[in-house]
Amino acid sequence: MRKLIVTGSSGLIGSEVCKHFHSLGWQIFGIDGNQRVVFFGEKGDTRWNQKQLETALPNFKHIELDIRNRQGVLDIIKEIKPDAIVHTAAQPSHDRAAAIPFDDFDTNAVGTFNMLEATRQYSTAIPFVHLSTNKVYGDAPNYIPMVEQETRWEYADEQYLTGIPETFSIDQSKHSLFGASKVAADVCVQEYGRYFNMPTCVLRGGCLTGPSHSGVELHGFLSYLIKCNLTGTNYTIYGYKGKQVRDNIHSYDVSRFAEEFINAPRVAEVYNIGGGKQNTCSILEAFKIAEKYSGLEMKYTYSDQNREGDHICYYSDLRKMREHYPNWDITISLDETIRQIVEAWKNRLD
């Protein structure tokens, strides 16, 4: 039985990766210290998801470990001897980072470095998949010419009508401290690939979402929006008239790509992973879809102050991913994703 280490295993992507690879016959070792509850308070707690994994997956083992614990990381990888690693653990909030800069950098940059070096000391042959973020591009996408439409912003420059490619600059723009710590991790994953010829992969995520998300205001766009809708909580739109655009990808399709990469790994690759143009929505458009499945009207207020470094319009160009891995594509639509999140929150709120 092949062995997979998944960091951040109680989170959205981590838990989906655990379930997906378990269904393929892998033995899963989930590393998670529930730091989300430290970063976001009780509403961010992921223990419920950990318990679900422990109950539902016979070949899953939870390991309570903070990836900032360098010796702990070195020891556990040496002990388990994994066949692959999917690294999803992070401080994930663009906004929260400024309030907890040491926690943010130590988790995102140093924690990733700990994982990379521990992997190298064990083996340079096993695939290492790292969940990065589109925030590594900073606010540079905002300087692409755009046109304002009735419910969204859209690129006016034809070269970006299929989305942001991996060749887009990550340099000389405002990233937020979160974006900067993720840039550090992103470049380190690439460098371990190139320098040590390791099969590493950077996935620069758009809005990664799904029914297992513990969405909070500072992280988890669709999940938090839908929770607000179902509970009658006021949702605050920050700037850009609520027309800011995101591409949304279901966590299942992220897990499927990790499977494709691990089965046919490449060295030091970078992919922009998101829903692509077909799965885009603005905040205003997301309200309408959520209302369709919940039957409840969205309550919201508007603030003219946009979030620092926030994207006006961002969606991923998926052509490189499809070219390298033609068996992979988006399988779950935006509408179906939102329907699933509505049902999941209904069950959790009952």
N, C-alpha and C positions, 0 to 999 in steps of 0.2 A: 504494500500500500504506500503510495507516494505521500510525502509529508509537506504541508504548506503552512508557513507562518503568515498570519495576518495581523498587522498592528492596527490599533483602532477598531478592533473586531466588534465592539458593541455599538459602533456608529453606523450611519446610513450605508456607506459604501462597504465598510469592513464587514458588516453583518451579511450583506447581500453576497459578497465574495465568499464568505464562509459557507453559506447555504448552497451557492452554485457549485463550488468545487467539492463539497461534501456529496452532492448529488452525482458527481462524476467519479466518486469512489476514493477521494483523497482523505487522508487523516488531517484534521485541522487543529492547529494550535493558535488560539486567539490571544493576543497580547493587548491588554487594556487596563488602564488604571482609573477609569471614570473621571478623567480630568475635565470633561465637559461640565460636570456639576460644579467644579471649582471655577471654571471660566464664566459660566452663565447662571449659576445658582440652581435651585431644585428643579426648575422647569427644563433645564438641560440634561438632567440625570438620564443615563442610559442603562441603568441596572436592569430595567424591565426587558430590554433587548438582550442583554447578557443571559438572563434567566430563560428567555425563549430559546436561545441557541442551545443552552445546556439541556433543556428539556427535549427539544425537537431533533437534535443531531447526536446520535450515539457515538460518532467518531470525532466529536469536538471536545477540546480541553481548553478551559479558560486559564490564562496565566495573568495574575495580578502584577503588573509591572509598568512603571513609568519609563518611557524611552529615554528620558534624561539621565537615567541610572546607567552609566556607561558600563560598569562592571557587570551589572545584571544583564544587560543586553549581550555583552560578550559571552557570558556564561550560558545563557539560554540558547543562543544559536549554536554554540559548540555542543551543548547537550542534545538538542533536538536533531541536529544534522538535517536541515530541511532540503527538499528538492526544488523549492521556489519560495520567494517572499513577495507578498503584496503589502506595501507600506502605505497605509491610509491615515495613520495617527497624525494629528495636527492640532494646533490652536487655529480654528478655522475662520475667525471673524475679522473681516476688514476693519470694522469699527472698534472692536474690543481691544485690539493690539496696542493702541496708544495708551490705554489705562494700565496694561500689564506688559510693558515692553520686554522685561527680562524673561517672563514666562513664555511670551510669544517667540522670541528669538531662540531661547534654549530648547523649546519644544520643536519648533519647525526646522531651524537650521542645525543646531547641535544634535538634537535627537535623530535627525536624518543622517547626519554624519556618523553618529554612533552605530546606526543600523548598517550603513555602508561598510564601515571599517570592520565591524564584526563579521559581516558577510564575507568580505575579502579574506580575512584571517582564516575563515572556515573553508571557503571555496570561491574561486573566480569563475566557476562554470555554471552556477545556478542563476536562473532569471530573477531579476530584481525589478519589480514594477512599483513606481512611485507616483502617488497622486499629488500633482502640483495644482496650479490654478491659473485662470486667465488673468488674474491680478498681477502676474509677472510682467504683463505688458504695460502696467501702470495706466495712466490716463491718456496715453498716446492715441488709442482708438477714437478719442473724442475730437481729435483734430482732423479726422477724415471728413470731407464735406458731406453734409447730411441735408435731407429734405424732411420737413415736418408734414406728416399726414394726419388724418382725423384722429386716430387713436394711437399712433406710434411715430417714432423717428425711424428713418431708413437711410442707408448709405446712398449718396448721390454719385459717388465715384464707382464706375462700372467694375473696376478691378476687385472691388470688395463685395460685389453683389452675391458671391457664393460664400462669403464669410472671411474671417481673419485667418491667414495662413501661418504656418509655423515659422516662416521667414520674417515675420513682422518684428520690428525692433523691441527689445526689452529694456533699452537703455534711454537715459536722459528724459525721464518723465516722472510724474508723481505717482508713487505706488501705494502709499500708506505703509506703516511699519510692517503690517502683515504681508503685503506684497513684497517688501524688501527681504523679509526673512524667508519667504517662499522662493524668491530668486536665488538666494544663497543655497538653499537645498536643491533647487532645480539644477543649478550649474554643477554642484558637487556630484549629483547623480550622473550627469553627462560625463563629468571628468573621470569618475571611477570607471565608466564604460570605456572611454577613449584611452586613458592612461594605463589601465590594468587589463584592457580587452575583456571587460565583463559585459554580459548581456543585460544591460540596464535600459529602462524605458521610463520616460517622463510623460505623464498624461496631464496636460494643462486643461483642467475642467472648466466648462461653462457653469451653468446651474445644474449640479448633480442633485437629483431628487428621487422621491419614491415614498412608499407607505411606511417605511421604517424610520423616517426622519424625526428626530426630536427637535422640531423647528422652534426657534426663539427669534425675537425681533432682530437681534444682531447677526443671526446666521440661519439660513434655511428659508429662502424667499417664498416658495410655493407652500411649503408645509406650514409656516407661520401664518401666511395670508389665509389659508384655508381654516386653520385653527381659530383665527379671529372671526372669520365668517360664521363658523358653527357656534361659537360661544357668544356672539354679539359684541365682541370686543372691538373697540375703535382701532382701525389700522391707519398709521401715518404714512402718507406719501411724501418722500423727501425730494423735492425739486423735479425739474424737467417735465412738469405738467402731468406726471404719471405716465408719460409716453416712453419712458426708458425701456429698451428692448433687451431680452435675455433669451438664450437658447437653453432649453431644458431637456435633460437626458435622464431616463429612468435608470436607477442603480443596477437593474438587471442587465441592461445593455452595456454598462461600464464593466460589469463582471464578465460578460461574454467576450469583451475585447481583451481583458486580462488573460482569459483562457487562450485566445488566439495567439497572443504574444508569447505566452509560456510554452505553447506547443511548437512555435516556430520563432524563437527569440532572435533579436538583432542587437547589435552593439550601439549603445549611446543614442538611442532613437528618441525623438520628441514628437508628440502628437497633440493636436488641439482636439480634445474630446468633449463634445456637447451634442445637443440635439440637432445642430445644423439649422439652416433656414426654415426647414419644414416644421420644426418644433419650437419656433420663436413665439413669444408673446410680450406685450407691454404689461405694465401693472394694470392699466385700465382693462385690457383684454383678458387678463387673468381673472379679474373680478367677475366678468361676465360668464366665463366658463365655470368658475367655482359656484356662482349663483345657480347655474343650470343644473348642477348635480346635487347641491344642498337644498335648493328651494328657498334659500334665505337671502335677503338683501344685504349687500356689503355696507358696513358702516365705516366711514373713513374721514380723515381731515387731511388738509394739504399744508405743507410747509415749503416756503420758497427756497429754503436752504438745502441744497443738495449735499449728499455725503462727500467728504473729501476724497478725491481721486476716483469717484464712482463713474462707471461707464454710462454714457448716454445710449449707445447702441453697441451690442456685442453679440455676435454669433460665430460659431466655429466653421471653418472650411474643412470638411470631412474628406476631401478628395485624396489626400495622402494616406489616410487610414484605410480607405476603401481600396486604394491601389496596392498597398502592401499586404492587406489582409482581405481579399475579395469575398471570403466567406462571412465577413462581418458586415452588418449594417444596422441601422435603427429598426427595431421591431415593435416598439411600444410608442404610440402616438402621444402627443401632448394631452389631448382630450382624455384618453384612457388613463394616463398617468394621474391627472387631476381627479378623475373618478375614483381611482384606487386610494389616493390620499384622503379624499373625503370619507370614504368607507372606513379607512384605518382610524382616522380621528374620531369618527362616530363610535367605533368600538372601544377606543381608549378612554373616551370621555363619559361613556355610560357608567 
